[in-house]
Amino acid sequence: MFVTDWFTFASLPRCGSDWFLKTMTRAGIPHVKRQGLHMMSREAGKPSVTIRRDPATWLASWWMSINAELDNHGIPGFADLYILRKPGDTFEQFAERYIERMPGIINRMFDHYKSDHVLRIETLAQDFVSLMQRLSVPFDLEAVRPEPENICQRHLEISETLAEQIRAAA
């Protein structure tokens, strides 16, 4: 969790936190780390902020990253997704197993991050500017760059049918 003079920011894994933190630094918004990156907590009198993304692209991003990152981040339900991954799986096999065995886990994980302000990874740069203006945070607008295209790409080609099934099971 990160704290500014205006708000607290909690990072949900695979949801654009690196972009958000780098943008705060470039835009001149001082912030300090108070707890682990993926911890959620409230600071008295300050609104909370987090970022979310489409459940289908979140699951695809997570699936692509778990070979490099085997930490459950202390988030309820996050570690449960590891047991669904089998060596040699395609994403489709993994997603079908998720839909069948663990529906609701993504939303329960997202619900762990109850925030006053929820930004969307799909529109992160414009959401960032809107939030800073709404909270009267002084910042350098020129320092806010569009998010890299790959920040919200699906990372994998997912059929729309499978994406809809994932969203329904999220």
Secondary structure as the mmCIF struct_conf table of DSSP 4:
data_model
#
loop_
_struct_conf.conf_type_id
_struct_conf.id
_struct_conf.beg_label_comp_id
_struct_conf.beg_label_asym_id
_struct_conf.beg_label_seq_id
_struct_conf.end_label_comp_id
_struct_conf.end_label_asym_id
_struct_conf.end_label_seq_id
STRN STRN1 PHE A 2 VAL A 3
BEND BEND1 ASP A 5 TRP A 6
STRN STRN2 THR A 8 PHE A 9
HELX_LH_PP_P HELX_LH_PP_P1 SER A 11 LEU A 12
TURN_TY1_P TURN_TY1_P1 PRO A 13 ARG A 14
BEND BEND2 CYS A 15 GLY A 16
HELX_RH_AL_P HELX_RH_AL_P1 SER A 17 ARG A 26
TURN_TY1_P TURN_TY1_P2 ALA A 27 GLY A 28
STRN STRN3 VAL A 32 LYS A 33
BEND BEND3 GLN A 35 GLN A 35
TURN_TY1_P TURN_TY1_P3 LEU A 37 HIS A 38
TURN_TY1_P TURN_TY1_P4 ALA A 44 GLY A 45
STRN STRN4 SER A 48 ARG A 52
HELX_RH_AL_P HELX_RH_AL_P2 PRO A 55 SER A 65
TURN_TY1_P TURN_TY1_P5 ILE A 66 ALA A 68
TURN_TY1_P TURN_TY1_P6 HIS A 73 GLY A 74
TURN_TY1_P TURN_TY1_P7 PRO A 76 PHE A 78
HELX_RH_3T_P HELX_RH_3T_P1 ALA A 79 LEU A 84
TURN_TY1_P TURN_TY1_P8 PRO A 87 GLY A 88
HELX_RH_AL_P HELX_RH_AL_P3 PHE A 91 ARG A 101
TURN_TY1_P TURN_TY1_P9 PRO A 103 GLY A 104
HELX_RH_AL_P HELX_RH_AL_P4 ILE A 105 ASP A 111
TURN_TY1_P TURN_TY1_P10 HIS A 112 HIS A 112
BEND BEND4 TYR A 113 TYR A 113
BEND BEND5 ASP A 116 ASP A 116
STRN STRN5 HIS A 117 ARG A 120
HELX_RH_3T_P HELX_RH_3T_P2 ILE A 121 THR A 123
HELX_RH_AL_P HELX_RH_AL_P5 LEU A 124 ARG A 134
TURN_TY1_P TURN_TY1_P11 LEU A 135 SER A 136
HELX_RH_3T_P HELX_RH_3T_P3 LEU A 141 ALA A 143
HELX_LH_PP_P HELX_LH_PP_P2 ARG A 145 PRO A 148
HELX_RH_3T_P HELX_RH_3T_P4 GLU A 149 ILE A 151
BEND BEND6 CYS A 152 GLN A 153
BEND BEND7 HIS A 155 LEU A 156
HELX_RH_AL_P HELX_RH_AL_P6 GLU A 160 ALA A 169
#
